[in-house]
């Protein structure tokens, strides 16, 4: 098994530094975020662009190209949860993943507002580290020693379901209603961005159904973290894991569990 520890550390530093660039814009009282609209009418801000430039430059020292027409090993979402960023509710993340043969083998998700870092690789394991920003430069060993190994032993009754704050659908509601019919109490948590995958990976939630459109860069980093924490992201059959670097970069509907 190839060790991705060095690449994981590069990705962590890139995500944390990108988080600073995002927060500089987020906290600027004079900033209007420079909101534009992409072809699918989703928002794009100058924070997305600044973070993307920083991450692309940081990852250029590795032998793997960033998601593009030429190559796709690094899959990056420089600001996941742009709608949450614009709402200023803090539920946005920086996502970086490395994919090998269609499988995510390394993932970093940084939550700039909370200074929370989720990181994982197939050779290192999955961890949650709190209190990191661009002013701190802990080594990989220091982060592992100060982090919580995932999944955490969190006790809760019944089934805890995490669902999208901005993309609830009738199919998701029906799925949750069906869980309730099975006789166990169901608790619903709403969250934004890739934090929903992290909640399942850490053990705060049991399942995350996503019956709405997503792209590979929305899930790749969280998928790597979930896999290293003993979970996975499946097609709605509950058996077939998502694959990456597909010709069509859209994800099918999926379930994290």
Sine and cosine of phi, psi and omega as CSV:
sin_phi,cos_phi,sin_psi,cos_psi,sin_omega,cos_omega
0.00,0.00,0.78,-0.63,0.00,-1.00
-0.95,0.32,0.65,-0.76,0.07,-1.00
-1.00,0.04,0.79,-0.61,-0.02,-1.00
-0.96,-0.29,0.27,0.96,-0.12,-0.99
-0.85,0.53,-0.69,0.72,-0.01,-1.00
-0.90,0.43,-0.69,0.73,0.02,-1.00
-0.92,0.38,-0.58,0.81,0.03,-1.00
-0.88,0.48,-0.67,0.74,-0.01,-1.00
-0.92,0.40,-0.64,0.77,0.05,-1.00
-0.87,0.49,-0.68,0.73,0.00,-1.00
-0.91,0.40,-0.62,0.79,0.03,-1.00
-0.88,0.47,-0.75,0.66,-0.01,-1.00
-0.88,0.47,-0.64,0.77,0.01,-1.00
-0.89,0.45,-0.68,0.73,-0.02,-1.00
-0.91,0.41,-0.67,0.74,-0.02,-1.00
-0.93,0.38,-0.67,0.74,0.03,-1.00
-0.91,0.40,-0.61,0.79,0.08,-1.00
-0.90,0.44,-0.60,0.80,0.05,-1.00
-0.86,0.50,-0.61,0.79,0.04,-1.00
-0.91,0.42,-0.69,0.73,-0.01,-1.00
-0.89,0.45,-0.59,0.81,0.05,-1.00
-0.92,0.39,-0.70,0.71,-0.04,-1.00
-0.92,0.38,-0.52,0.86,0.06,-1.00
-0.87,0.50,-0.64,0.77,0.03,-1.00
-0.98,0.22,-0.66,0.75,-0.01,-1.00
-0.85,0.52,-0.64,0.77,-0.09,-1.00
-1.00,-0.06,-0.02,1.00,-0.02,-1.00
-0.98,0.20,0.93,-0.38,-0.05,-1.00
-0.91,0.41,-0.30,0.95,-0.01,-1.00
-1.00,-0.03,-0.12,0.99,-0.12,-0.99
-0.99,0.12,0.69,-0.72,0.12,-0.99
-0.98,-0.20,0.15,0.99,0.01,-1.00
0.94,0.33,-0.13,0.99,0.04,-1.00
0.83,0.56,0.74,0.68,-0.14,-0.99
-0.94,0.35,0.80,-0.60,0.12,-0.99
-0.86,-0.51,0.10,-1.00,0.03,-1.00
-0.87,-0.50,0.77,-0.64,0.06,-1.00
-0.99,0.17,0.04,-1.00,-0.07,-1.00
-0.85,0.52,-0.54,0.84,0.00,-1.00
-1.00,0.01,0.18,0.98,0.04,-1.00
0.96,0.28,0.11,0.99,0.10,-1.00
-0.98,0.21,0.45,-0.89,-0.10,-1.00
-0.98,0.19,0.48,-0.88,0.09,-1.00
-0.70,-0.71,0.76,-0.65,-0.03,-1.00
-0.88,-0.47,0.17,-0.99,0.04,-1.00
-0.93,0.36,-0.32,0.95,0.09,-1.00
-0.94,0.35,-0.65,0.76,0.09,-1.00
-0.83,0.56,-0.74,0.67,-0.08,-1.00
-0.92,0.39,-0.69,0.72,-0.01,-1.00
-0.89,0.45,-0.69,0.72,-0.01,-1.00
-0.92,0.40,-0.63,0.78,0.01,-1.00
-0.89,0.46,-0.70,0.72,0.02,-1.00
-0.87,0.49,-0.70,0.71,-0.04,-1.00
-0.90,0.43,-0.72,0.70,-0.04,-1.00
-0.91,0.41,-0.71,0.70,-0.01,-1.00
-0.86,0.52,-0.67,0.75,0.02,-1.00
-0.91,0.41,-0.68,0.74,-0.02,-1.00
-0.90,0.43,-0.63,0.78,-0.05,-1.00
-0.98,0.18,-0.18,0.98,-0.04,-1.00
-0.92,0.39,-0.26,0.97,0.02,-1.00
-0.98,0.18,-0.17,0.99,0.02,-1.00
-1.00,-0.07,0.28,-0.96,0.00,-1.00
-0.99,0.16,0.04,1.00,-0.10,-0.99
-0.96,-0.28,0.76,-0.65,0.02,-1.00
-0.97,0.24,0.46,-0.89,0.08,-1.00
-0.98,0.19,0.49,-0.87,-0.02,-1.00
-0.68,0.73,0.88,-0.48,-0.01,-1.00
-0.27,-0.96,-0.06,-1.00,0.04,-1.00
-0.93,0.36,-0.42,0.91,-0.05,-1.00
-0.99,0.10,-0.53,0.85,-0.05,-1.00
-0.18,-0.98,0.34,-0.94,-0.21,-0.98
-0.64,-0.77,0.29,0.96,-0.11,-0.99
-0.88,0.48,-0.74,0.67,0.11,-0.99
-0.99,0.13,0.80,-0.60,0.08,-1.00
-0.89,-0.45,0.89,-0.46,-0.19,-0.98
-0.83,-0.56,0.70,-0.71,0.25,-0.97
-0.84,-0.54,0.99,-0.17,-0.13,-0.99
-0.91,0.41,-0.42,0.91,0.08,-1.00
-0.53,-0.85,1.00,-0.07,0.01,-1.00
-1.00,0.00,0.85,-0.53,-0.09,-1.00
0.99,-0.15,0.67,0.74,-0.01,-1.00
-0.86,0.51,-0.59,0.81,0.04,-1.00
-0.89,0.46,-0.62,0.79,0.02,-1.00
-0.94,0.35,-0.59,0.81,0.07,-1.00
-0.87,0.50,-0.73,0.68,-0.02,-1.00
-0.91,0.42,-0.61,0.79,0.04,-1.00
-0.95,0.30,-0.25,0.97,-0.03,-1.00
0.86,0.51,0.69,0.72,0.06,-1.00
-0.98,-0.18,0.03,1.00,0.10,-0.99
0.99,0.12,-0.11,0.99,-0.11,-0.99
-1.00,-0.07,0.86,0.50,0.08,-1.00
-0.74,-0.67,0.39,-0.92,-0.14,-0.99
-0.64,-0.77,0.25,-0.97,0.21,-0.98
-0.95,-0.31,0.80,-0.60,-0.08,-1.00
-0.87,-0.49,0.78,-0.62,0.08,-1.00
-0.70,-0.71,0.77,-0.64,0.02,-1.00
-0.71,-0.70,0.47,-0.88,0.15,-0.99
-0.89,-0.45,0.77,-0.64,-0.08,-1.00
-0.89,-0.45,0.70,-0.72,0.06,-1.00
-0.80,-0.60,0.86,-0.52,0.01,-1.00
0.79,0.61,0.67,0.74,0.08,-1.00
0.99,0.11,-0.03,1.00,-0.06,-1.00
-0.90,-0.43,0.75,-0.66,0.04,-1.00
-0.96,0.29,0.84,-0.54,-0.07,-1.00
-0.93,-0.38,-0.12,0.99,-0.02,-1.00
-0.48,-0.88,0.69,-0.72,0.01,-1.00
-0.55,-0.83,0.65,-0.76,0.08,-1.00
-0.73,-0.68,0.79,-0.61,0.12,-0.99
-0.78,-0.63,0.86,-0.51,-0.03,-1.00
-0.91,-0.42,0.73,-0.69,0.02,-1.00
-0.95,-0.31,1.00,-0.09,-0.17,-0.99
-0.86,0.51,-0.65,0.76,-0.06,-1.00
-0.90,0.43,-0.62,0.79,-0.04,-1.00
-1.00,-0.06,-0.14,0.99,-0.09,-1.00
0.84,0.55,0.62,0.79,0.01,-1.00
-0.97,-0.25,0.67,-0.74,-0.03,-1.00
-0.79,-0.61,0.83,-0.56,0.17,-0.99
-0.97,-0.26,0.76,-0.65,0.03,-1.00
-0.56,-0.83,0.51,-0.86,-0.06,-1.00
-0.30,-0.95,0.46,-0.89,0.25,-0.97
-0.52,-0.86,0.28,-0.96,-0.04,-1.00
-0.90,0.44,-0.40,0.92,-0.02,-1.00
-0.99,-0.16,-0.31,0.95,-0.10,-1.00
-0.98,-0.22,-0.56,0.83,-0.12,-0.99
0.97,-0.23,-0.09,-1.00,-0.05,-1.00
-0.90,-0.43,0.68,-0.73,-0.08,-1.00
-0.60,-0.80,0.37,-0.93,0.14,-0.99
-0.80,-0.60,0.84,-0.55,-0.05,-1.00
-0.86,-0.52,0.77,-0.64,-0.05,-1.00
-0.91,-0.41,0.67,-0.75,0.10,-1.00
0.98,-0.18,0.46,0.89,-0.01,-1.00
-0.93,-0.36,0.70,-0.71,0.16,-0.99
-0.58,-0.82,-0.11,-0.99,-0.13,-0.99
-0.93,0.37,-0.26,0.97,0.00,-1.00
-0.99,0.12,-0.22,0.98,0.01,-1.00
-0.94,-0.33,0.60,-0.80,-0.06,-1.00
-0.75,-0.66,0.84,0.54,0.01,-1.00
-0.92,0.40,0.53,-0.85,0.07,-1.00
-0.96,0.27,0.16,-0.99,0.05,-1.00
-0.88,0.48,-0.68,0.73,0.01,-1.00
-0.89,0.45,-0.65,0.76,0.01,-1.00
-0.91,0.42,-0.62,0.78,0.02,-1.00
-0.92,0.39,-0.69,0.72,0.01,-1.00
-0.89,0.46,-0.64,0.77,0.00,-1.00
-0.93,0.37,-0.54,0.84,-0.03,-1.00
-1.00,-0.07,-0.02,1.00,-0.09,-1.00
-0.99,-0.14,0.23,-0.97,0.12,-0.99
-0.99,-0.12,0.79,-0.61,0.03,-1.00
-0.97,0.23,0.72,-0.69,-0.02,-1.00
-0.99,-0.17,0.57,-0.82,0.08,1.00
-0.99,0.15,0.42,-0.91,0.10,-0.99
-0.99,0.11,0.44,-0.90,0.04,-1.00
-1.00,0.09,1.00,0.02,-0.04,-1.00
-0.92,-0.38,0.87,-0.50,-0.03,-1.00
-1.00,-0.03,0.75,-0.67,0.14,-0.99
-0.48,-0.88,0.41,-0.91,-0.05,-1.00
-1.00,0.01,0.52,-0.86,0.06,-1.00
0.92,0.39,-0.53,-0.85,-0.04,-1.00
-0.89,-0.45,0.81,-0.59,0.07,-1.00
-0.98,-0.19,0.87,-0.49,-0.02,-1.00
-0.95,-0.33,0.75,-0.67,0.10,-0.99
-0.95,-0.30,0.70,-0.72,-0.04,-1.00
-0.71,-0.71,0.26,-0.97,-0.08,-1.00
-0.93,0.37,0.64,-0.77,0.07,-1.00
-0.97,0.23,-0.50,0.86,-0.12,-0.99
-0.93,-0.36,-0.12,0.99,-0.14,-0.99
-0.70,-0.72,0.71,0.70,0.04,-1.00
-0.95,0.32,0.65,-0.76,-0.02,-1.00
-0.79,-0.62,0.24,-0.97,0.04,-1.00
-0.89,0.46,-0.60,0.80,-0.01,-1.00
-0.91,0.42,-0.61,0.79,0.03,-1.00
-0.92,0.40,-0.69,0.72,0.03,-1.00
-0.87,0.50,-0.66,0.75,0.01,-1.00
-0.91,0.41,-0.63,0.78,0.03,-1.00
-0.88,0.47,-0.69,0.73,0.00,-1.00
-0.93,0.38,-0.65,0.76,0.05,-1.00
-0.88,0.48,-0.62,0.79,0.01,-1.00
-0.91,0.41,-0.60,0.80,0.07,-1.00
-0.89,0.46,-0.65,0.76,0.00,-1.00
-0.89,0.45,-0.56,0.83,-0.02,-1.00
-0.93,0.36,-0.25,0.97,-0.02,-1.00
-0.98,0.18,-0.06,1.00,0.14,-0.99
0.99,-0.17,-0.23,0.97,0.03,-1.00
-1.00,-0.03,0.57,-0.82,0.07,-1.00
-0.90,0.43,0.66,-0.75,-0.01,-1.00
-0.90,-0.44,0.80,-0.60,0.09,-1.00
-0.95,-0.32,0.75,-0.67,-0.05,-1.00
-0.95,-0.31,0.78,-0.62,0.09,-1.00
-0.91,-0.42,0.71,-0.70,0.08,-1.00
-0.96,-0.26,0.68,-0.73,-0.01,-1.00
-0.47,-0.88,0.32,-0.95,0.01,-1.00
-0.97,-0.26,0.26,-0.96,0.13,-0.99
0.81,0.59,-0.39,-0.92,-0.05,-1.00
-0.97,0.26,0.00,1.00,0.07,-1.00
-0.85,0.53,-0.45,0.89,-0.01,-1.00
-0.90,0.45,-0.66,0.75,0.05,-1.00
-0.91,0.41,-0.65,0.76,0.00,-1.00
-0.88,0.47,-0.60,0.80,-0.01,-1.00
-0.90,0.44,-0.59,0.81,0.07,-1.00
-0.95,0.31,-0.69,0.73,-0.03,-1.00
-0.87,0.49,-0.62,0.79,-0.04,-1.00
-0.99,0.12,-0.28,0.96,0.02,-1.00
0.97,-0.22,0.03,1.00,0.03,-1.00
-0.95,0.30,-0.42,0.91,0.06,-1.00
-0.75,-0.67,0.39,-0.92,-0.02,-1.00
-1.00,-0.09,-0.50,0.87,-0.14,-0.99
-0.41,-0.91,0.57,-0.82,0.07,-1.00
-0.74,-0.68,0.97,-0.25,0.07,-1.00
-1.00,0.03,0.73,-0.68,0.02,-1.00
-0.80,-0.60,0.98,-0.18,-0.02,-1.00
-0.93,-0.37,0.85,0.52,0.00,-1.00
-0.38,-0.92,0.31,-0.95,-0.09,-1.00
-0.90,0.45,0.67,-0.74,0.17,-0.99
-0.59,-0.81,0.26,-0.97,0.04,-1.00
-0.91,-0.40,0.24,-0.97,-0.03,-1.00
-0.83,0.56,-0.62,0.79,-0.05,-1.00
-0.95,0.30,-0.22,0.97,0.07,-1.00
-0.97,0.26,-0.42,0.91,-0.18,-0.98
-0.84,-0.54,-0.33,0.95,-0.17,-0.98
-0.85,0.52,-0.73,0.69,-0.02,-1.00
-0.91,0.42,-0.71,0.70,0.03,-1.00
-0.90,0.45,-0.57,0.82,0.02,-1.00
-0.90,0.45,-0.69,0.73,0.04,-1.00
-0.88,0.48,-0.65,0.76,0.01,-1.00
-0.92,0.38,-0.70,0.71,0.01,-1.00
-0.87,0.49,-0.71,0.70,-0.01,-1.00
-0.87,0.49,-0.68,0.73,-0.02,-1.00
-0.95,0.33,-0.32,0.95,0.03,-1.00
-0.99,-0.10,0.08,1.00,0.05,-1.00
1.00,-0.05,0.16,0.99,0.07,-1.00
-0.95,-0.31,-0.13,-0.99,0.10,-1.00
-0.32,-0.95,0.21,-0.98,0.08,-1.00
-0.91,-0.42,0.87,-0.49,-0.12,-0.99
-0.91,-0.41,0.42,-0.91,0.30,-0.95
-0.84,0.54,0.18,-0.98,-0.08,-1.00
-0.93,0.38,-0.09,1.00,0.13,-0.99
-0.96,0.26,-0.16,0.99,0.02,-1.00
0.96,0.29,0.17,0.98,-0.08,-1.00
-0.78,-0.63,-0.54,0.84,-0.14,-0.99
-0.99,-0.13,0.92,-0.39,-0.01,-1.00
-0.92,0.40,0.49,-0.87,0.09,-1.00
-0.90,0.44,0.52,-0.86,0.08,-1.00
-0.88,-0.48,0.34,-0.94,-0.09,-1.00
-0.79,-0.62,0.17,-0.99,-0.11,-0.99
0.88,0.48,0.56,0.83,0.07,-1.00
-0.97,0.26,0.30,-0.95,0.08,-1.00
-0.89,0.45,-0.65,0.76,0.11,-0.99
-0.99,-0.16,0.89,-0.46,-0.12,-0.99
-0.99,0.15,0.04,1.00,0.09,-1.00
-0.96,0.29,0.64,-0.77,0.15,-0.99
-0.99,0.12,0.49,-0.87,0.24,-0.97
-0.96,0.27,0.16,-0.99,0.17,-0.98
-0.85,0.52,0.53,-0.85,-0.10,-0.99
-0.54,-0.84,0.19,-0.98,0.08,-1.00
-0.74,-0.67,0.75,-0.66,0.11,-0.99
-0.98,-0.18,0.81,-0.58,0.02,-1.00
-0.37,-0.93,0.00,0.00,0.00,0.00
